[in-house]
């Protein structure tokens, strides 16, 4: 793939659904963020708790 094939005008914000929380060892998104970044995208995470407890 082209190194910039996922480059966008705006960053990508990944927000998971209800009932999940990202941890360092377990990611809801798997390898998706890594691949997007490698292909030129700027990726951020919502960082919210899936049950709105914090």
TORPA-4810 file (N, C-alpha, C, O; in nm, 3 decimals):
<nodes>
NODE_1_0.083_-0.119_0.000_0.000_0.000_0.000_0.087_0.125_0.000_0.202_0.122_0.044_X
NODE_2_0.032_0.231_-0.049_0.097_0.361_-0.045_0.107_0.408_0.100_0.012_0.390_0.176_X
NODE_3_0.219_0.468_0.140_0.240_0.510_0.278_0.138_0.614_0.323_0.118_0.631_0.443_X
NODE_4_0.074_0.684_0.231_-0.023_0.787_0.266_-0.165_0.752_0.220_-0.248_0.841_0.205_X
NODE_5_-0.193_0.624_0.199_-0.323_0.585_0.146_-0.438_0.610_0.244_-0.554_0.614_0.203_X
NODE_6_-0.407_0.628_0.374_-0.512_0.655_0.473_-0.504_0.797_0.529_-0.573_0.830_0.625_X
NODE_7_-0.420_0.880_0.470_-0.409_1.018_0.517_-0.540_1.091_0.491_-0.597_1.081_0.382_X
NODE_8_-0.587_1.164_0.591_-0.712_1.239_0.578_-0.688_1.384_0.619_-0.586_1.417_0.678_X
NODE_9_-0.782_1.469_0.586_-0.775_1.610_0.623_-0.792_1.626_0.774_-0.734_1.717_0.835_X
NODE_10_-0.872_1.538_0.835_-0.899_1.543_0.979_-0.854_1.413_1.044_-0.849_1.309_0.978_X
NODE_11_-0.821_1.417_1.174_-0.782_1.294_1.243_-0.901_1.199_1.258_-1.016_1.241_1.247_X
NODE_12_-0.872_1.074_1.281_-0.974_0.972_1.302_-0.988_0.950_1.453_-0.888_0.929_1.521_X
NODE_13_-1.111_0.955_1.504_-1.139_0.932_1.645_-1.211_0.799_1.658_-1.320_0.782_1.605_X
NODE_14_-1.150_0.705_1.729_-1.211_0.573_1.750_-1.278_0.571_1.886_-1.214_0.594_1.989_X
NODE_15_-1.409_0.544_1.887_-1.487_0.539_2.010_-1.561_0.406_2.011_-1.641_0.379_1.921_X
NODE_16_-1.534_0.323_2.112_-1.596_0.190_2.116_-1.737_0.199_2.172_-1.778_0.302_2.225_X
NODE_17_-1.809_0.090_2.160_-1.947_0.085_2.207_-1.958_0.062_2.357_-1.858_0.060_2.429_X
NODE_18_-2.080_0.045_2.403_-2.109_0.024_2.546_-2.052_-0.108_2.595_-2.055_-0.209_2.524_X
NODE_19_-2.000_-0.105_2.716_-1.958_-0.229_2.781_-1.814_-0.269_2.758_-1.778_-0.383_2.788_X
NODE_20_-1.732_-0.182_2.707_-1.593_-0.217_2.685_-1.504_-0.102_2.726_-1.544_0.015_2.719_X
NODE_21_-1.384_-0.134_2.768_-1.285_-0.033_2.803_-1.150_-0.080_2.750_-1.113_-0.195_2.769_X
NODE_22_-1.077_0.009_2.685_-0.945_-0.027_2.633_-0.844_-0.035_2.746_-0.838_0.052_2.833_X
NODE_23_-0.766_-0.141_2.744_-0.655_-0.158_2.836_-0.528_-0.167_2.756_-0.532_-0.182_2.634_X
NODE_24_-0.413_-0.158_2.823_-0.286_-0.165_2.751_-0.267_-0.298_2.681_-0.213_-0.302_2.570_X
NODE_25_-0.309_-0.407_2.741_-0.288_-0.540_2.681_-0.405_-0.590_2.597_-0.387_-0.680_2.515_X
NODE_26_-0.521_-0.533_2.615_-0.639_-0.576_2.540_-0.703_-0.454_2.475_-0.751_-0.364_2.544_X
NODE_27_-0.703_-0.452_2.345_-0.758_-0.338_2.272_-0.880_-0.381_2.192_-0.877_-0.482_2.122_X
NODE_28_-0.985_-0.306_2.204_-1.109_-0.329_2.129_-1.082_-0.327_1.979_-1.149_-0.397_1.902_X
NODE_29_-0.986_-0.246_1.938_-0.963_-0.220_1.796_-0.861_-0.312_1.732_-0.843_-0.308_1.610_X
NODE_30_-0.794_-0.396_1.810_-0.695_-0.487_1.752_-0.584_-0.411_1.681_-0.529_-0.316_1.736_X
NODE_31_-0.552_-0.452_1.560_-0.443_-0.390_1.483_-0.488_-0.272_1.398_-0.405_-0.211_1.331_X
NODE_32_-0.615_-0.240_1.399_-0.668_-0.135_1.312_-0.595_-0.002_1.329_-0.551_0.056_1.230_X
NODE_33_-0.581_0.051_1.454_-0.511_0.180_1.469_-0.368_0.177_1.418_-0.321_0.273_1.356_X
NODE_34_-0.299_0.068_1.444_-0.159_0.054_1.398_-0.150_0.061_1.246_-0.062_0.129_1.192_X
NODE_35_-0.239_-0.008_1.179_-0.238_-0.009_1.032_-0.275_0.129_0.977_-0.213_0.177_0.882_X
NODE_36_-0.377_0.192_1.035_-0.416_0.326_0.990_-0.300_0.425_1.004_-0.273_0.502_0.913_X
NODE_37_-0.233_0.421_1.119_-0.118_0.511_1.139_-0.005_0.483_1.042_0.056_0.575_0.987_X
NODE_38_0.022_0.356_1.020_0.129_0.318_0.928_0.100_0.369_0.787_0.191_0.399_0.710_X
NODE_39_-0.029_0.378_0.753_-0.069_0.421_0.620_-0.098_0.571_0.612_-0.152_0.619_0.512_X
NODE_40_-0.062_0.646_0.718_-0.069_0.791_0.710_-0.179_0.860_0.787_-0.188_0.983_0.784_X
NODE_41_-0.266_0.786_0.856_-0.375_0.848_0.931_-0.328_0.894_1.068_-0.234_0.838_1.125_X
NODE_42_-0.392_0.997_1.120_-0.370_1.044_1.256_-0.487_0.989_1.338_-0.601_1.026_1.315_X
NODE_43_-0.458_0.900_1.434_-0.562_0.827_1.506_-0.562_0.861_1.655_-0.456_0.867_1.718_X
NODE_44_-0.681_0.884_1.710_-0.699_0.910_1.853_-0.810_0.820_1.906_-0.892_0.770_1.829_X
NODE_45_-0.811_0.801_2.037_-0.913_0.720_2.103_-1.001_0.808_2.190_-0.954_0.907_2.245_X
NODE_46_-1.130_0.771_2.203_-1.222_0.846_2.285_-1.187_0.842_2.432_-1.206_0.941_2.503_X
NODE_47_-1.134_0.729_2.480_-1.089_0.716_2.617_-1.199_0.709_2.721_-1.170_0.718_2.840_X
NODE_48_-1.323_0.692_2.680_-1.431_0.686_2.776_-1.448_0.545_2.830_-1.406_0.447_2.767_X
NODE_49_-1.508_0.535_2.946_-1.545_0.407_3.005_-1.676_0.363_2.942_-1.770_0.443_2.933_X
NODE_50_-1.685_0.240_2.898_-1.804_0.191_2.829_-1.932_0.192_2.911_-2.041_0.185_2.855_X
NODE_51_-1.920_0.199_3.045_-2.038_0.201_3.131_-2.059_0.338_3.195_-2.144_0.352_3.283_X
NODE_52_-1.984_0.439_3.151_-1.998_0.576_3.201_-1.982_0.586_3.352_-2.056_0.659_3.417_X
NODE_53_-1.886_0.511_3.408_-1.865_0.512_3.552_-1.759_0.610_3.596_-1.736_0.626_3.716_X
NODE_54_-1.693_0.676_3.504_-1.596_0.778_3.544_-1.609_0.899_3.460_-1.535_0.996_3.479_X
</nodes>
